[in-house]
Amino acid sequence: MFVVLLTYTAPQPEIDYAIPDHTEWLARQFEHGLFLASGRRVDHRGEVLLARPMSTGKLEATLAGDPLLLRHLAHHEVVEFSATRTAPELRALNEALAG
């Protein structure tokens, strides 16, 4: 599983202009079942994405299509972790129980 931290690197008006395309891109990732949650960071410096377990290559390829990254308006940091303890709603994603 992955936590992706997006940090905006451009002025807010440029980010605001690109958000509709980014939102469309996000919707497609949710439709494909790749992302579990997303939202803007409270400090408005970027966003946080929670991605399902997948290969790092697949995640990087997916992120490469984000309009914010394509337009060099943000950069991302990917944190991979193995979910070993989850709330009941996420039990299917608990990698310690999988298998």
N, C-alpha and C positions, 0 to 999 in steps of 0.2 A: 504494500500500500504506500501511497505517497502523499506528502503535503507539499504543495507548490506555493511558494511565496512570490507574488508578482510585485515589483516595486516600480512605480512610475518614475520615468526619467525625463519627462517633458512637462511643460507648463500645463496647468489644468485645462485651459481652453482647447489645447490640442488633444488631450485625453478625452474630453467631453465629445469632441467631434468624432472620435474613433469608437466610442462606446457602443453605438448601435451595431456596428460590424462585429465588435468583440462579443456582444450579447448574442448575436445570431450564431457565431462560432461556438460559444458556450452551449447554446441550446442543442446544436448538432452533437456535441460531445455527450451531453446527457441522454439524448435519443439513442446514441450508440452504446450507452451504458458504461462509458469510461469514467465519468465523474460522479461522485456521490454528493458533494456539496460545494458551494462557492459563495463568496461574498466579499464585499469591500472591507478592507481593514478599517478599524474604528478611527485611526488617525488620518484616513483618506490618502495615505501614501501608496496605496496599491490594493491588492486583492489576495485572498487565500483560496486555493482549490484543494479539495480532497479527492484523490484519484484512486480507483480500484487497483488491486494488484495486477500488474502486467509487466512485460519486459521493459527495461529502461529505454531501449531503443524505440519501442512503440510509443512510450510516453513522450520522449524527446521529439519524435516525428509529429506527434499530435500537437505538442506545444509550438512547434515551428510554424504551424498554420495560424496561430493566433494573430489577428490583425495588429494588436498592440506591439507584439514582438516584431512582426514583419515591417512595421513602420518605425521601428526603433524608438518607441514611446515608453517602453518598459523593459526590464530584464527580469529573469526568474532564477530562483534557487529551488532546487528539488531536494527534498529530504525523504529518503526511503526508510520505511520501518516495517517490521513484522508485527501485525496486531496479534497480541497474545491474550489480551483482556478486552472485552467489548460489552457494551450494553446489549440487552436482549435483542433490540432492533437491528443490531449489526452482527449478530452471532454468525451469520453466514459468511462474514468477511474475516472471522477470527482464524488466522492462519495456523494457530496452535491446535485448533480443533479440526481443521481440514484434513482430509486424507482418508 
